[in-house]
Amino acid sequence: MLKLKEAVIVEGKYDKMKLSSLIDAVIIPTNGFNIFKNKETLDIIRYFAAKTGIIILTDSDAAGFKIRSYIKGAVKDGKITNVYIPDIFGKERRKVHPSKEGKLGVEGVEKEIILEAFRKAGIAADDTEPKNDPITRLDLYEAGLSGGENSSELRRKFLAETGLPSRLTVSGMTEILNTLMTRQEFFELAEKLSIRKEN
């Protein structure tokens, strides 16, 4: 498995599933054109662009290039690296019909071709093992950051202190925190900010 410090932006959940078997990195799906109206996802992308840099890996059709162009225009600060898969014609197994342009998307391309695309883009990667003992939604609940009477206020305080986007949902927050700290560090920070873990 290859570890990347950058967050990788893909179009859909099947692309994310494909990449999850190849790389250890934050993988953010745009859910297609939903990125044009989903401010939280855009906030997360901007955050990672500024902190670690982002890698954009969309399909090689017109829709993929439109999404890629939109993200590049929306991200003002930070590093963006583009990874391109070649034009390969065919149909994904789960689909009844080929795409409009007849090209395979990221999910349908062979793993070796995807890894080669990363290499061609000059992406630095190291062999590693996936992170163990991740921060979970339950941890956020136990820390008082979700599901409680003052959770929204505590979550805003935590996000402000850590410099994270204020619009993050619990799911988005969990994903980002796992890239920033260990589970123990999370609870130590929660305690420092007077957010107590329940016994």
NORDALIN-V75785 format. One record per pair of residues at least 24 apart in sequence whose C-alpha atoms are under 6 Angstrom apart, sorted by the first residue. I is the first residue (numbers start at 1). GAP is how many residues later the second one is. If there is no record, write none. Layout:
BEGIN
i->[I,I]
gap->[GAP,GAP]
END
This chain:
BEGIN
i->[1,2,2,2,3,3,3,4,6,6,6,7,8,8,8,9,9,10,10,11,14,15,15,18,24,40,46,49,49,50,50,53,53,53,54,55,55,55,56,57,59,59,83,135,135,142,142,143,143]
gap->[126,123,124,125,122,123,125,121,46,47,48,47,46,47,48,47,48,47,48,47,93,91,92,89,106,127,29,29,30,27,28,25,26,27,26,25,26,27,26,26,46,47,38,43,48,55,56,53,54]
END
